[in-house]
Amino acid sequence: MIILAYILSLLNTAPPVDYKSPEQCVAKYEKERFNEASECFHALYEKTKDSAFLYGAAYALYMDRQYKQALKTLRRFRSQAAKKGDAWFLEGLILAKLGHMESARDALGRAKLTGLENETTASLETNMKKVNAQIRATTRPRAELSLSAGYDSKPIAGDLGELVTSGEEPSVFLGLGASFKLPLYQQDLLQVKLLYSGSWRIYFSSETFSRGKSSP
């Protein structure tokens, strides 16, 4: 993305000569001094109140891997922007980095519907495929083999259903096992683990994966 061209295309007036210029901010960005570039764009926004600089700041924060701050700045820009397609696109990238894949897919879908200005449709489709692949990988059933070793100090039934007898003694164990994960309702995964360490044991557990929430 050519950030300078995007920002200049949105500007209504050029900043006074004593302000930092967009070119200075972009120069910092191109040197990969992303945090400095973000601060530069923020300073220009505070001086001019032109929301285009917020987009530059958000993109620099994204490149600096400050994803939460980037998202906050980007949404501030989007609330003021007349054309929101590129903002939705960047929001999708940020949400994907934060692990909120379904929200990322929603944002990329909004970018497609709203229309892009500086990003390409090919780039949008590529990122949409990556997000969809991540969602499928997270939610589809999967099986795993495992080798376990440890010290079983309290061999009693746990809250999630460890099937052992109350009379067992603490022991060192080495076991070979298999586990199977099955997606349940909304954000829950059920895991069933079968472990052999002289005798067979079955463990049940559950975990929650994050899909995120759609943005307003």
HELIX and SHEET records of a PDB file:
HELIX    1   1 ILE A    3  LEU A   10  1                                   8    
HELIX    2   2 PRO A   22  GLU A   30  1                                   9    
HELIX    3   3 PHE A   34  THR A   48  1                                  15    
HELIX    4   4 ALA A   52  MET A   63  1                                  12    
HELIX    5   5 TYR A   67  GLN A   80  1                                  14    
HELIX    6   6 GLY A   85  LYS A   97  1                                  13    
HELIX    7   7 MET A  101  THR A  114  1                                  14    
HELIX    8   8 THR A  121  THR A  139  1                                  19    
SHEET    1   A 4 ARG A 142  ASP A 152  0                                        
SHEET    2   A 4 SER A 171  PRO A 183 -1                                        
SHEET    3   A 4 ASP A 188  TYR A 196 -1                                        
SHEET    4   A 4 TRP A 200  THR A 208 -1                                        
END                                                                             
